[in-house]
Amino acid sequence: MAMSVKAIFILLIGSVVAFGAGPMGGPMGGPMGGPMGGPMGPPPPGSYPPPPMGGMRPPPPPNSPCPFQPPPNPNCRNTDTAANKKLVLDFYQQVFGDHNSANLEKYLNVNFIEHNPNESDGIDGIRALVDGPLAGSPKTKVDFKLVLAEKDLVALRVRLDFLGTIYATGDFFRIGCDGKIAEHWDAMQNSTDIPPNSPNPHPFW
């Protein structure tokens, strides 16, 4: 039996009203939470909220458990890869090969950021490393196995004699807008840490 237009309209209105009073929450009623109301509610203190629709994620609050490293400013990115390579290689040789703490300001930004948890931020952190643990070590020519550069980043793979122990290292440097090293990440692996039954025969380098 065909329904009248009026009957269909009444059914549609009833469905909308029922849905509006249903379980979805907020303007749609019920338990879903957040902007839709209910027990889920706002994120817990210290959590890192998602970015607003179409916007940038805001910086995390102080002491946030989810800090992040903002990208370099694209308006002043140093993209001279040849100059960046030379800067990093000269710096690395002076510090880890020559153990010379003079003129570090030539290589490092005044706000230099260090991600190695054993070292301090700033130029004085590198100077303390050179004048402290490295001071008694003989000078050596650093054995650079791989050097890569892209935009404002330089990556190294190094065979490093550090206090008499040979390490395989991976170092990453970011060059700042002033053409100096602004940030450093690294990982070091003792070259003797090879299991006796290694599943592959390849060396570290």
C-alpha positions as CSV (number, residue, x, y, z in Angstrom):
1,M,0.0,0.0,0.0
2,A,1.5,3.3,-1.0
3,M,2.2,5.8,1.7
4,S,1.2,9.5,1.5
5,V,3.8,12.2,1.4
6,K,2.6,13.4,4.8
7,A,3.1,9.9,6.3
8,I,6.7,9.7,4.9
9,F,7.5,13.2,6.3
10,I,6.2,12.2,9.7
11,L,8.3,9.0,9.7
12,L,11.5,11.0,8.7
13,I,10.9,13.6,11.4
14,G,10.4,10.8,14.0
15,S,13.7,9.1,12.9
16,V,15.6,12.4,13.3
17,V,14.2,13.0,16.7
18,A,14.9,9.5,17.8
19,F,18.5,9.7,16.5
20,G,19.0,13.0,18.2
21,A,18.0,11.5,21.5
22,G,20.0,8.4,20.9
23,P,23.3,7.0,22.3
24,M,25.9,9.0,20.4
25,G,26.2,11.9,22.9
26,G,26.6,15.7,22.9
27,P,24.4,17.3,20.3
28,M,23.6,13.7,19.4
29,G,23.1,12.5,23.0
30,G,24.9,9.7,24.9
31,P,28.2,8.3,26.0
32,M,30.8,8.9,23.3
33,G,32.5,11.8,25.1
34,G,34.9,14.6,24.0
35,P,33.2,17.1,21.7
36,M,30.3,14.6,21.5
37,G,29.8,14.6,25.3
38,G,29.9,11.6,27.7
39,P,32.4,9.7,29.9
40,M,35.3,9.8,27.5
41,G,35.6,13.5,28.1
42,P,38.7,15.6,27.5
43,P,42.2,14.0,27.2
44,P,43.9,13.3,30.5
45,P,46.3,15.9,31.9
46,G,49.7,15.9,30.2
47,S,48.4,14.1,27.1
48,Y,49.1,15.4,23.7
49,P,45.9,16.3,21.8
50,P,45.5,15.8,18.1
51,P,45.8,18.9,15.9
52,P,42.7,20.8,15.1
53,M,41.1,20.1,11.7
54,G,43.3,21.6,9.0
55,G,45.6,23.2,11.5
56,M,49.1,22.7,13.0
57,R,49.6,20.6,16.1
58,P,50.2,23.0,19.0
59,P,53.5,22.8,21.0
60,P,53.3,20.4,23.9
61,P,52.9,21.8,27.4
62,P,56.0,22.0,29.7
63,N,57.0,18.6,31.1
64,S,54.8,16.9,28.5
65,P,55.4,13.1,28.2
66,C,55.2,13.5,24.4
67,P,57.7,16.2,23.5
68,F,58.6,16.6,19.8
69,Q,61.4,18.3,17.9
70,P,60.1,21.1,15.7
71,P,61.4,21.1,12.1
72,P,63.9,23.7,11.0
73,N,62.6,27.0,9.7
74,P,62.1,26.5,6.0
75,N,62.7,30.2,5.4
76,C,66.3,30.0,6.4
77,R,67.3,26.4,5.7
78,N,70.9,26.0,4.8
79,T,71.0,23.8,1.7
80,D,74.7,24.2,0.6
81,T,75.5,20.5,1.1
82,A,79.1,20.8,0.1
83,A,79.7,23.5,2.7
84,N,77.7,21.6,5.3
85,K,79.8,18.4,4.7
86,K,83.0,20.4,5.1
87,L,81.8,22.1,8.3
88,V,80.8,18.8,9.9
89,L,84.0,16.9,8.8
90,D,86.3,19.6,10.0
91,F,84.4,19.8,13.3
92,Y,84.5,16.1,13.9
93,Q,88.2,15.8,13.1
94,Q,89.1,18.7,15.4
95,V,87.0,17.2,18.3
96,F,87.4,13.5,18.0
97,G,90.6,13.3,16.1
98,D,92.7,16.2,17.3
99,H,91.0,16.6,20.7
100,N,91.2,20.4,20.3
101,S,88.6,22.6,22.0
102,A,89.8,25.9,20.6
103,N,87.5,27.9,18.4
104,L,84.5,25.7,18.8
105,E,82.4,28.8,18.2
106,K,83.6,28.5,14.6
107,Y,81.5,25.3,14.2
108,L,78.8,25.4,16.7
109,N,75.7,27.5,17.1
110,V,75.5,29.3,20.5
111,N,72.2,27.4,21.2
112,F,73.7,24.0,20.1
113,I,71.3,21.1,21.0
114,E,72.8,17.7,22.0
115,H,70.7,14.6,22.0
116,N,73.3,12.3,23.5
117,P,72.0,11.7,27.0
118,N,75.5,11.6,28.4
119,E,76.5,15.1,27.1
120,S,75.3,18.6,27.8
121,D,73.8,21.2,25.4
122,G,75.8,24.1,24.3
123,I,79.3,24.8,23.2
124,D,80.6,24.3,26.8
125,G,79.2,20.7,26.7
126,I,81.5,19.8,23.8
127,R,84.4,21.7,25.3
128,A,84.0,19.7,28.5
129,L,84.1,16.4,26.5
130,V,87.3,17.4,24.7
131,D,89.1,18.9,27.7
132,G,87.9,16.0,30.0
133,P,87.7,12.4,28.8
134,L,89.4,13.0,25.5
135,A,92.3,15.1,26.8
136,G,94.7,12.3,27.4
137,S,94.0,10.3,24.2
138,P,96.5,10.4,21.3
139,K,95.5,12.3,18.2
140,T,94.3,10.3,15.3
141,K,92.9,10.8,11.8
142,V,89.2,10.0,12.0
143,D,88.2,7.2,9.6
144,F,85.0,8.5,7.9
145,K,83.3,5.5,6.2
146,L,80.2,7.3,4.8
147,V,79.2,11.0,4.5
148,L,75.8,12.0,3.3
149,A,74.1,15.4,3.1
150,E,70.7,16.6,2.2
151,K,69.3,20.1,2.6
152,D,70.4,21.1,6.2
153,L,71.3,17.6,7.4
154,V,74.6,15.7,7.4
155,A,74.9,12.0,8.3
156,L,78.2,10.2,9.1
157,R,79.2,6.6,9.5
158,V,82.5,6.5,11.4
159,R,85.1,4.1,12.6
160,L,86.0,5.9,15.8
161,D,88.8,5.2,18.3
162,F,87.2,6.5,21.5
163,L,89.4,6.2,24.5
164,G,91.1,3.1,23.1
165,T,88.0,1.3,22.0
166,I,86.9,1.1,18.4
167,Y,83.3,2.1,17.9
168,A,81.0,2.1,14.9
169,T,79.0,5.3,15.1
170,G,76.1,6.9,13.3
171,D,76.1,10.7,13.7
172,F,73.5,13.2,12.4
173,F,73.9,16.9,12.4
174,R,71.5,19.8,11.6
175,I,73.0,23.0,10.2
176,G,71.4,26.2,11.5
177,C,70.5,29.4,9.6
178,D,73.9,30.9,10.6
179,G,75.7,28.1,8.8
180,K,76.9,26.4,12.0
181,I,76.0,23.1,13.6
182,A,72.7,23.6,15.5
183,E,71.9,20.0,16.6
184,H,73.4,16.6,16.9
185,W,72.2,13.0,17.3
186,D,74.4,9.9,17.6
187,A,74.5,6.2,18.3
188,M,77.7,4.2,19.1
189,Q,78.3,0.5,19.0
190,N,81.3,-1.2,20.4
191,S,83.0,-3.1,17.5
192,T,83.8,-6.0,19.8
193,D,80.1,-6.6,20.6
194,I,79.7,-9.3,18.0
195,P,77.9,-12.5,19.1
196,P,80.0,-15.6,18.6
197,N,77.4,-17.2,16.4
198,S,76.4,-14.1,14.4
199,P,73.7,-15.0,11.7
200,N,75.7,-12.9,9.2
201,P,79.4,-12.5,8.4
202,H,79.3,-8.8,7.6
203,P,81.6,-6.2,9.4
204,F,80.3,-3.0,11.0
205,W,81.6,-0.9,8.1
